[in-house]
Amino acid sequence: MNREEKHELVSALQEKMQEFGNFYIADTSSLSVEKVNNIRRKCFESGIEMQVAKNTLIRKAIEGLEGDASEIFAALKGQSALLFSTTGNAPAKLIKALRKGSDKPVLKAAYIDSSVYVGDNHLDSLVSLKSREELIGDIVGLLQSPAKNVISALKSSGGKIAGIVKTLQEREG
């Protein structure tokens, strides 16, 4: 691979990192070709894009990101597979599901909406992260709840409120 091809690959990785906003780095070393192909198939089914690249090229792509993601550099050892997703917790759920049958893939690091997580010990917390859509849904539900309570209270005591308002108007008049 010549210098120009490496530069193009780094640019392509940076574009994917910015486009998806979330990426995971996993260790798939010592897995058979069949198991890696199975992981690729499951990634495709889950809307996750998987790409294997050299650690030095991944490092250069990360250096071009906004913010400081230098904590990830320590995890760039051995074989690295990048998992790109628009949903922050989708790769974590996939890794956890794949690990029910074996001890690989291992989470090396994750970059989610400019937050960095290094180490396999973060896998459970990453699985429980809510997506942006889930958070918006929760907020909308919380905002609608008080309004629904007020409306139902007004409907259930409609006659009483009208009588109170009429009494108050008569007192003032």
HELIX and SHEET records of a PDB file:
HELIX    1   1 ARG A    3  PHE A   20  1                                  18    
HELIX    2   2 VAL A   33  GLU A   45  1                                  13    
HELIX    3   3 ASN A   55  GLU A   63  1                                   9    
HELIX    4   4 SER A   70  ALA A   75  5                                   6    
HELIX    5   5 ALA A   90  LEU A   98  1                                   9    
HELIX    6   6 ASP A  120  HIS A  122  5                                   3    
HELIX    7   7 LEU A  123  VAL A  127  1                                   5    
HELIX    8   8 ARG A  132  SER A  156  1                                  25    
HELIX    9   9 GLY A  158  GLU A  172  1                                  15    
SHEET    1   A 5 GLU A  49  VAL A  52  0                                        
SHEET    2   A 5 ALA A  81  SER A  85 -1                                        
SHEET    3   A 5 ASN A  22  ASP A  27 -1                                        
SHEET    4   A 5 VAL A 106  ILE A 112 -1                                        
SHEET    5   A 5 SER A 115  VAL A 118 -1                                        
END                                                                             
